[in-house]
């Protein structure tokens, strides 16, 4: 993913993720985060960390497809 691109979240998905972040901090760290803090944390994850997961998914998919295409070639007569 190019550095100028960003992962886009729907309004509903973003709201759900913010609630999950708030729940996590409350349950795991006994800290209550507000909407703004959770939103900023989500923005950080989306901008700085998520592209690595995305790129890893692309890499894994590419390897999977390469392996499967090699399997397909093995059945040639």
C-alpha positions in Angstrom: 0.0 0.0 0.0 1.4 3.3 -1.0 2.2 5.7 1.9 -0.2 8.3 0.5 -3.1 5.8 0.6 -5.1 5.2 3.8 -7.3 2.4 4.9 -10.9 3.6 4.7 -13.4 2.6 7.3 -17.1 3.0 7.1 -18.8 5.2 9.7 -20.3 2.1 11.3 -17.1 0.1 11.3 -15.2 3.1 12.8 -17.8 3.5 15.6 -17.7 -0.2 16.3 -13.8 -0.2 16.5 -13.8 2.8 18.8 -16.2 1.0 21.2 -14.0 -2.1 21.1 -10.9 0.0 21.9 -12.7 1.6 24.8 -13.9 -1.8 26.0 -10.4 -3.2 25.8 -8.8 -0.4 27.7 -11.5 -0.6 30.4 -11.3 -4.4 30.8 -7.6 -5.0 30.3 -6.0 -1.8 31.7 -8.8 -0.5 34.0 -8.6 2.8 32.1 -11.7 4.6 30.8 -11.0 6.2 27.3 -13.3 8.8 25.8 -14.5 8.9 22.2 -11.7 11.3 21.2 -8.8 9.3 22.8 -10.1 6.0 21.3 -10.6 7.7 17.9 -7.1 9.0 17.9 -5.7 5.6 18.9 -7.7 4.1 16.1 -6.3 6.7 13.7 -2.8 5.8 14.8 -3.3 2.1 14.3 -5.0 2.6 10.9 -2.2 4.9 9.7 0.9 3.4 11.2 0.2 -0.3 11.9 -2.6 -1.6 9.7 -0.6 -1.2 6.4 1.9 -3.8 7.7 -1.0 -6.3 8.3 -2.4 -5.4 4.9 0.9 -5.9 3.2 1.4 -9.2 5.0 -2.0 -10.4 3.8 -1.0 -9.5 0.2 2.3 -11.4 0.6 0.6 -14.4 2.1 -2.1 -14.5 -0.6 0.6 -14.2 -3.3 2.5 -17.2 -1.8 -0.7 -19.2 -1.6 -1.6 -18.5 -5.2 1.9 -19.3 -6.4 1.8 -22.6 -4.5 -1.6 -23.5 -5.9 -0.5 -22.6 -9.5 2.5 -24.9 -9.1 0.2 -27.7 -7.9 -1.9 -27.1 -11.0 1.1 -27.5 -13.3 2.0 -30.8 -11.6 -1.2 -32.4 -13.1 -0.1 -31.9 -16.7 -0.1 -35.0 -18.8 
